[in-house]
Amino acid sequence: MAIQGKHRFWVCKYQLTPATGYRVEISKDKTFNTGVVMKDATTAFATFSHLVAGTTYYWHVMTKNGAIESPWSETWSFTTKAQNSTEVFNSGSINVYPNPSSGKYQITCSDGLLLSFHLLDINGRILQTAVFAGTQLAELDLISFPVGLYFLRIETSRGPSLMKLMRE
């Protein structure tokens, strides 16, 4: 989800339920011994600016509930895009409706073709993958999935998009 050195993370309710806050650490050092940037958040999102293009960063998160803090999560990594990259996660031409839904969704692409998708859970695990036949309209059936929040990474002929889906 990189746009010119700015990253936004969905950090999830990792250990404590309910979580009232989150602490995210990010570093170029996977041991978090140097160059650590820490951010506290009250929502499940954290935004970091001024990241170096083409650089691998490591991150982990803990949840907080009042004075109680969870242990740090496992460590994940990502690499920022190179300066000349044109890939942007943009859902401007993609519409998924109804959202929220009881499990049946319509996906439309107004300025390109739908190629494939990955359905992700809140921890980033791939739950389902499908290939579209280069169409502008597709259906997604999540009736068999539990109620909750999901992410849909859609590949189109114009690039990738990432969207939140709410299953009621």
N, C-alpha and C positions, 0 to 999 in steps of 0.2 A: 504494500500500500504506500509506496514511496512516491513523493512528488517533490523533487529538488531538495533532498536532504531533510525532509520532514516526514516523520513516521508516526503513525497512530496505532496503538496496540489494543486489542481486545484482550484483557487480562483474566477474566472469568473469576467465578467463585471457586477458588482452588481447594481450600481445606476447611475453612470454618463456615458453617451455615447457621444463621445468616451472617454474611460478612457486612460490616458497616464501612469498611475502607480497604484500601489496597496499598501496598508499597512495591514499586517496580524499580529494579536496578538494571542499568545497561552499562556495558563496558566493552572495549576492544580486547580485554584480557579475560579469557574464559574462567580464570580463578577469582576474578573480581578483586584482585589485590591492588590494581592501579587504575586510574582514570575512570572511576565509577561515578555515574550520574544517577542520583536517586530521585524518585518522584512519588509523592503520596497523592492518592486520588480517592474521591468518595464514590465515584462511579467505576464501572468495569472497563474504562478506557483511559489511556494515558498517551499524551502526545509529546514527542521529543523533537526538537528542532536542532539545526546546525550540525547534522550528521554529515560525515565525509562521504562523498560519492565513491562507489566501488570498494567499500570497506565492509568487512565482516564484524558484526556486533553480537555480543552474547547478552541474554537477559533472563531474569527469573523474577518471580513474584511471590509475595506473601499476602495473606488476608489478615485483616484486623477486625476485632469485635470489641470495642472499648479498649481496655488496656491489654487484652489478650491478643497475641500475635501467633500465627501459624509458623511452622518451619518454612524455609525457602522451598519453592517448587523445584523441580528439576530444571536444568539450564537448557534454554533453547537458543538458536542463533538465526540470524538473517544477514543477507548481504545487500547493501544499498546498491541501487542501479548506477551504472557509469554515467558521467555527465551527458553523454550524447544519446542516452537511452530515450526512446519514445514511448516505452510501455508505461501506461498509467492505468490504475484500477479506476474505472469510471463507469457508473451505471446510468449515465445520461440517456443513452439510446435503448436501454433495457428496461422493460416494465414487467414486474411479477405481481399478479393480482389473483384473487383478493389476498391481501396481506395485512393483518393476520388471516388465517384460514383454518378450516377444520381438517385440511389435508390435501385438497385439490387446488392446484395453482395453474394459471396460464402464464406463459412466458412469451413476450413479444420483443422483437428487435427491430427498431424503426429505421436504422441506417446501416444494416449489414446482415449477415447470416449467422444463425446459431450453429455452432459446431459441436460443442460438448459441454458437460458440466461435472462438477464434483460437489457433492453435498457433504458438509463438514459439521461435526458437533462442536460444542462450545470449547473443547480442548484442542480443536484443529485436526481431529482424526477424520479421515475420509470414510463416510458411511455408505455412499453410493456414487457410482460414476455412470454416465451414459453419453453416447455419441448421437448427435442430431444429424439429420440428413441434409444439412445446409438449407434450413428453412427459416422463416421469420416468425413462426408461431409454433409453440410446443406446449405440451402438458406435463406437469410434474405431479405425481401421486405420492403423498406422504401419509396416507391414511394409516398404514401399519407402523408408523413411527410414533414414539411417545410425544405428548404435549411438551413444548419447550421452544427454545431459541436455536436456530441453525444458521449456518452460512452457506451461501450458494455461490461457487466460483464458476462463472460462465465464460467460456471461450467463444468469441465471435470472430468473424472475418476482419473486424476492425480492432481486435485486441481483447484482453480479459476484462471482466467486471466482477466485483464482489458485492454481494447483497446480503442483508439480514432477512431471514424468514422466521415468522412466528407461527408455530403450529398450536392451535387452540384445542 
